[in-house]
Amino acid sequence: MDVAYTGVWGYHPLVVSLSNTGEPLLLVNRSGNCPSAEGAAERCDQAQALCRAAGFRRITFRGDTDFSQTEHLDRWNADGVRFVFGYDARANLIREADALPTRAWTRLVRRPAYEVQTEPRFLRSGGDARMRRALTTGTKGTFLMS
């Protein structure tokens, strides 16, 4: 236990879980002031071994920019592991991206997360609109609903 960046004593846990069920595979209770990715590569290796032993054929690691530890990416790729990590937009990468021809880019089209199974609902005029406006603007007071 150590002081976190907020000045409060605490822990900075690292949880590795199955994305489809949320089932935790590994949990490491780390010091409150450790970097996000500290020990993450080792835990990813452990999770890969655990999943392979359990019969998983496809494994994908996901994480934010702190988990893009380039020294491990080639090894994971060679092991057949896919990964989706954010990457910091550093000046050299921005220059390289800007130098690419327009035809090198394709629009990312995402499928909807779900399809609405019900009829669209329409808000009533009057009270609902006033209430929503008050909530978004922080106005307090009494509202008469019509």
Secondary structure as UniProt FT lines:
FT   STRAND          2..3
FT   TURN            5..6
FT   STRAND          9..11
FT   STRAND          14..17
FT   TURN            19..21
FT   STRAND          24..28
FT   TURN            32..33
FT   TURN            36..39
FT   HELIX           40..53
FT   TURN            54..55
FT   STRAND          60..63
FT   HELIX           65..67
FT   HELIX           70..78
FT   TURN            79..80
FT   STRAND          82..85
FT   HELIX           91..99
FT   HELIX           102..104
FT   HELIX           127..137
//
